[in-house]
Amino acid sequence: SCKVFFAKDPLKIVRAQGQYMFDEKGEKYLDCINNVAHVGHSHPYVIKAATKQMELLNTNSRFLHDNLVQYAQHLTATLPEKLSVCYFVNSGSEANDLALRLARQYHGHQDVITLE
């Protein structure tokens, strides 16, 4: 099931900039729940890179493309040699699912501890 975060007093967010989101009244909120904390909303470099990529090809990682290989090579070059494999996924949920499956395969255990 999906819950509304603010059921009693829902927010209508209409725009965002940097680490902040703004509602229809112009009220500013610090964004602590979306997946933008590392670069912020509307970051010019990210917009430029995304626009450049979407002008070429707008798809997910299920198809082969040289950019995936180049990114994996660039990323792994910054990491210790033991971290030499990349898995590209489409969402945090998919990443969590893959991490659980890999851990279960490696350790042979099915147990999971979570925090609510």
Steps between C-alpha positions, in 0.01 A plus 500: 500500500605858446461762770478876460774654714283789619146357501355760739663802340635400158770706333462610141860538383525700178875552452841434649846656494815366663410327826162671532148432375229766484124466537232696313513774764876547461581329834849348497569143623833324542485186286612210717307219330558513124792353310668833426698562817837453331453769232173676581207588279553683170880468509627660174763230434246219547243676280760549226618136518143365509393718207803390295422134570126535431576668167694187406305219668244496781473145634594301806789260555338189349663569162869498416664837444862616505422765764421227754838337444686832506326604822577165666867532400518857628328408827704187573823689427428705813441195722723231656583217259269256681204722410512442126143402411207738442132415501278759337141508623201728450403587857590481866248217542668304222842567656378376840349189341826424318707557817279255692522238226879534479540479878273195521690328219838577656415410859231238441271662760149633447468712816477878479502763774326829423416818688166671471 
